[in-house]
Amino acid sequence: MKADERRYVGTKETISYVLFDASKGFSIDQWKNRFFLDVVKIDFTLNAIASIITQIWDIVDDSFAGILVDKTQTRWGKFRPYILIFAVPGTILTALYWLTPYFFGSNPFDLSKCIYWYGLGMITELMTTFRNFAETGYISSISPNPADKMRLFTLAEVISSIWENIPEFLMGLLIDFANSGTTAITLKTTYSIMGIICAVQAGAFALLYGKVAKERVMQSIKKPNLKESWHTIKNNKPMLLITVSEFFKAFKIDTGVTNYYVDVLGSAFLKNLVALPGSPISYFSYLYIGWVESKFSTKALWIFGEHEKDVTSILVYFFGIIGGKGAKGNYLKKWVMFGAFVAKDFIYKSTLSVYKIIPRMMQTQVLDYCEWKNGFRTEGATLAVKEIVKKVAAIFTNPINSLVLKSIGYSLTAGHGQQSASTKYYLFTMCTLAPGLTGMLGIIPKLFYDLSPEKKERMYSELAIRRAAKHSAFSDADISGEEINMNYM
């Protein structure tokens, strides 16, 4: 029997998913680091200490969130309630995040501000954890047909990319206006207004998606605990390798290219200009995703998609230090480096579909692999274990990224464009060479990935037989239509 090739997801559901997916990208999250440095202003040492505490909390909340998601059984499904329940509270908490500077001053050592900032972050993280587990589980169970998911992912990426970057683009322009004094609107007001607008639309589309989408893959009656879920990951080689890769990825050292654009080249909007030339080619990249998937192994595409940026980052670094590390260095020349970063972004955009689609498909495949290998689905607990492993590494790396800024002499009070010459060089190094080299560590586990096309075909063929048998067994047992809808429709 071949894998189920029917198309399950209809037009209305597809539209709701595209809008929901775009709403998460329709944000100014790319500017959060500048919001922290330019407006909120918390001392780097305090930030490092608080980061350790919040990362430990992240591990704790992942542990019980995954188990609770897996144990959830309602008439609305297993994952849907979390998307619906947290839509409004998530909007409120996000609004409070962007309103932080209205409640506190700019003193970096204000403990009340620090407690508020990280307390709010911990609550938000808990809610986000539930939503992320639910969203990933939801999309993995939206259809038993892998091609259905590929179509959904591709449509979402292509269509949503048309407008999802608008706030990020506009924000770069507004930041430059505020820094130059061109407008009377302050940075604080700019971040707050834009942040709240983005939060409200994200909450609205989450409600729409939660109302329309359906779960179609029958869930397991058996609900393993976290300890048993560790065992399922051990037996799930593809998931184990993804988890190990995420662990290595967490050790990536990167202070952010945005800081380089603002503090060295003197323009936040330059980040948007860099992205413009490659934008048209990004749409064409989705035309060949089916072809490359048929010609190359998932392992090869996974390695290329995730590490192409590491290689080009290293190349940009060596181009930037032509002329030396002083005043004649290319890294200080705005339009010379603009060309280098445009070339880097163009290469990235021309292969964007590989970077975007392949990991998403892999995530749904390894969750199906768990069902195939173990006989039951554990989306919540499995994702929890994966996140825990990644966040154990982040306990060390997140404080390091903060302390690196302090060690290179970054000043929270220097003002726009006033960092020292040595700090500017290190800002360039820490957004090119450092992330490029440390990011390459993630290649190691990818080399052992072996979920081949043949194995996937056999997996989905056998899963189709099992799922049909389960559905037939439930029907023969005269289970009510409402219960069948809960688990299968």
N, C-alpha and C positions, 0 to 999 in steps of 0.2 A: 504494500500500500504506500503511495507517495504521500509526502507531507501535504497538509491541508493548504490548498492554493486558492481557496475562496477569498473574495474581498469582503471584509466585515465592516470596515469603518466607512460610513457614508459621508455625504457632503457636509451636512450640518455639523457632525462631530469633527470632521477635518477642519472646518473653518474655526470652530471653537478652540481646537488645539493650536492652530496657527496663531490665533490672537493671544492665547495664553502664553505660548512660547515667546512671541514677540514682546509681550508685556514685561517679561523678565529682563529682556535686553534693552527695553525702552527705559533706561535709567541713567543716572550719573554716577554709578558705582565706580567707574574708572577714575573718578576724581576724589574718592574717599580719602586717599592718602594725603592729597593736597588740602582737603578739608581739615584733616587732623593737624597738619603742619602749620597751615596759614591762619586757621580760625580757632579751632578747639585748643590747641597748644597744651600738651601734657608732657612733662619732663621725660626724656628718653629712659632714664633709669626706672622711674615709676612705671612707665609703660612696659618695660621689660619684666618687672616683677609681676605686674597685673596680668601680663600675657601668659605667664606660667600658670597663674591661678585659673584664668579663664580656659586655658587649654586642658587642664585637669578636669574642669567642669564639663568641657566638651566631651571628654572620654566617658565621664559618668552618665551624662544625659544620652549619649549614643547607646550605651549599654541597655538602659531600660526602655528607650524609645523604640528600638528595633524589636524587642520582645513584645511590647504593647501593640505595635502595628501588626505583627504576625498573629497575635491572639484576638485581634478585632474581628468580630462577625456581626454584621448588622444587615438590615433589610436593604440598605443602600450600598452594601459592598464592604470590602476590606479596607480600601484605600481612600475612597471618595469622601468619607466623613472628615478626614484630616484636612483635605484641600478646602472643603466648605467651612469648617469650624474656624480655621485660623486665618481666613481671608481678611476679615474685618479687624481682629486684634493685630494682625501683622501690619496692616495699614497704619493703625494708630501708633504702634511702637516705632515704625520707620519714620513717621512724622516727628515723634519725640527725639529721635536720633538727630535729624537735621535741624531741630530747634534748640539743640544743646547750647550754642553760644548766646542765646537769649536768656538763659537761666544762670550763666556763670560768666566771669570775666576772663581775661587772657593770661592770668597768672599760671605758669606751668606747674607750680607746686601746690595748687589748690586741691586739697585732699577730697573735699566734698564733690568737686567736679570729677575727680578721678573715680570716686566711688559710684557716682551717678552714671558715668560713661561706661564703666565696665559692668556695673550691675545691670544696666539696660541691655548691654551686649550679651550678657549671660542669659537673660530672659528671652531675648530675640533668638539667640542661638538654639535654645531648647525648642522654640516654636519652629524655627527653620529646619531643625533636624527632623521633626515629625513630618513637615511638609515635603522635604526632599526625599525621605524614604517613601512617603506615600506617592509622590509624583513618579519616581522611578519604578515603583511597583505597579502603579496604575498603567504606565505606558508599556510595561512588560506583559501585562495581562489584557491589554486592549484588543489584542487579536492573536490567535494561534498561528497565523500566517506570517513568517518573517518578511516576506515581500510587502505585506501590508504596512509593517512598521518602517521599512526602508522608504516606501512612498511617502509616508506621513512625515518622517524626519526630513526628507529632502524638500518636500513642499514647504514645511515650516521654515527651514533655513533660507530657502530662496525668497519666499514671499516676505517673511518677517524682516529680512535684511534690508528691504527697501526703506523702511521707516524706523527700525529699532535703534539706529545710531544717531537719530536726530538730536535727542537731548545731550548726548556726549559731545556732539559737534558744536551745538549751540553753547554749551557750557564753556568750552575752550575759548570761544570768542568773548563771552561775558567776563570770564576771569581776566583776560587781557585788558578789557575795558576798565574793570575795577582796579587792577594793579596800576594802570597808567593814569587813572584819574579822569578818563574820558567821560565817565558817567557818575552821577551822584549816588547810584545804588551801590551799597557796600558788598564785599565778598560774603559777609554773614547773611545778608538778605538774599543775595543771588542763590547761594546754596540752599537756603531754607525753602524758597518759592519753588525752585526746580525740583528739589528732593520730594516735597509734598505732592506736587503734581504727578510725578512718576509713581509715587507710592499709591495714590488713589486709583490710577488706571490699572496698576498691577492687581490690586485687590478686586476691582470690578471684573476683570477678565478671569481671575481665579474662580470667582463665584460662577461665572458663565460656564467655564470648562467643567467645574465640578457638577453642575446641574445637568449638562448634556452628555458627557462621556460615559461609557459603559465598560464594565469588566467582563471579559468573555472567556478567560481561562479559568477553569474550575480550580478552586483553592483546596489546599490539603486539610484534612481533618486533624492529622497529627500536627502538633505545634511544639517543636523542639525548643529547649531553652538556649541561653547564650552559649553554654558549654558545649551542647550538642551542635550548635551552629559553627563553632570553631572546627568541629570534626567534619562538618559538611564542606567547609572551605578546604580543609586538608585533602578531602577526597575529590575536590573540584579543581583540577590542575589549572584550567584557564583562569578561574577566579583567583586562585592562589597567586598566579603570576601577575595578574592585574594588581592585586593587593600589594605584592612586593614592589612592583614598579611604582605604585603610588607612594610607598614608604620611601623609596629612593628619591622620588620627585619632591617630597617634602623637604629634603635637605638642600634644595636649590636656594642659593643666596642671591637676592635681587632687591635693590633699593628702589627700583622702578624707573622706567624711561621718562615718565612724566616729570619727575624731579629734575632730570637732566634738561628736558625742554624748557622748563620754567626757570630754574636757577642758574643754568649755564648758557643756554641759547637765548633765554629771555622772552619766551613766548609759549603760552599754553596752547594757543590756537595752531601752532606749528604741528602739534600732534595730529590735528584734524587735516591739515594740508598734506601731511605725509601720506595719509590714508586715501586721499582722493584719486590719484592716478591709477591705483590698483583696484579701485572699487568695481569698474565695469567688468574686468576680467574675472572677478570672483563669481559672478553669475554664470559665466561660461564653464567654470570648474564643475558645476553640478551636472552639466550635460554628459560628462564622461565618467561619472562616479560608478555607474553600472558596468562600464567597459573595463575600468581599472580593477574593479573587484573581481571580474571574471578572468583577468590576465595575471594578477599578482596575488600572492597569499596575504591573508589577514595580517600575519606577522610582519611582512615587508611593509605593508601600508601603515600599520601601527607605528613601526619604527620611523618611517619616513615622515609621517604626519606630525608626530610629536617632537622630533629632533631636528627637523629642517631649520627651525628657528634658532636652535642652539648653535648650529654650524654657521648660519649667517650672522648671528650676534658676534661670534668670535672674529669673523672676517671684517665686520664693521669696526671692531676695536682696533685691529691692526691698521685699517685705513685711517682711523681717527688719530693715531699717534704718529702718523707721518708728519714730520716737522718738529717732533719732540714733544715733551710733556709740558713745555712752557707756553709762552704767548704765541709762538708760531705753529703750535700743534693744530692739525685739522679739526680736532674735537671742539675747538673754540670758535670755529668759523661756521656761522649759522647756515648759510646757503650751500656750502660745501657738504656739510653733514646732512643737510636736508636731502641732497641728492643720494647720499649713501643710504639713508633710512628709507627713502622712496624705493630704491632698488631692493632693499631687504623686504619691505612690505609687499612689493609687486610679486616677488617670488612666493611669499606666503599666500597672497590672495589667489595666485594662479593655481594653487593646490589646496585651496580652502576646504573644498568638499571632503577631501581625504582626512583632514584634521577634524572636521566637524562631525561627519557622518559615521566613519568607521568606529570610533570609540563608543558612540551611542548604540550602534548595532551590536557591538561586542558585549555591552552591558546587558542587553536583553537576552543575548545568546547564552551568556554564562549563567543567568538566572534560570533559563530553560534547561541548561545542562545539569543544574542541581536537581531539578525534577526528574530528568532522565536518569541520572546516576543514583539518586537516593530514593526516588519514588514520591517525593513531596516537595513543596515549594516553601522557601523561607526567605522571601525578599527582605523583610524588615531586619531580621537578625543577621542575615548574610551581609547586607549593606552596612549594618552597625559594626560588624567585625572589621570590614574593609575600612570604614572611617576611623575606627579606634586605632588601627595600626598606623594609619596616616597621621593621626593627631598625636600619637606618642612621639613621632619624629618632630612634629611641629612644636612640642613643648620646648625643644632645644633650638629650633631654627627661628621661630617667631621672635623670641627675645634677642637672638643674634642679629637679625635684620635691623631691629631697633637700635641696638648698641653699636652696630656698624656705623650708623649715621652719626652717633655721638663721637665714636673713635676717629672719624675722618674730619671732625671739627664742624659739623653742621650746626648752625645757630638758629634757634627758633625766633630770635629777636633781630636778626641781621637786616631783615627787610628784603624787598623784591630785588633779585639780581646782585645782592651784596655779600654772597658767600666768598670765602678766601680762594685764592688761586689753587692751592693744593686740594681744597674741598671740591672744587669744580672738576679737577682731574679725576678724583676718586668717585665722584658721582657718575662720571662717564664710564669708568672702569666697572663700577658695581651694577651697571645696567646693560653691559655688553659682555665683557670677558668673564666676569664672575658667574652670571647665570648661565652662560654658554657652557663653561667647563663643568660646573656642578650639575647642570641639567643632563649632561651626557651620561651620568651614572645610571639613569633610568633605562638605558638600552639593555643592560645586562640581563634582567629577567625576561625581557621581550624576546630574546634570542631563543628561548625554550618553549615559546607558545606553539601549540600543535593542534588547535581546533581547525582541521583542514576542511575544505569543501565536502570531501567524501564523508568525513565523520559528521559534519553538520547535517548532510542529507539523510544519513542513517538515523541520527538523533531525532530529527523532526518527523521522519516516517514512523519511527517507533512511538514517539509521543502522540502522534495522530491516532494510532491504534489504541493506546492506553486511554486517551481522553475520550474517545468514542465509547469505549467499554465502560468507563466511569459514568458517562452521561446516560448510557443505556441502563446501567445498574440503578441509578437514581430514579429513572423513569419507571422501571419495573417495580420499584419499591413504593410507587404511588406517592412520591414526594410532591408537595404542593407546588403549583406554578410559581408562587411567590418565592419559595426557597430555591427553586431551580434558577430563577432570574437572578437571585442574589449571588449565586455561585458561578453561573455560566454565561448569562446574557449580559 
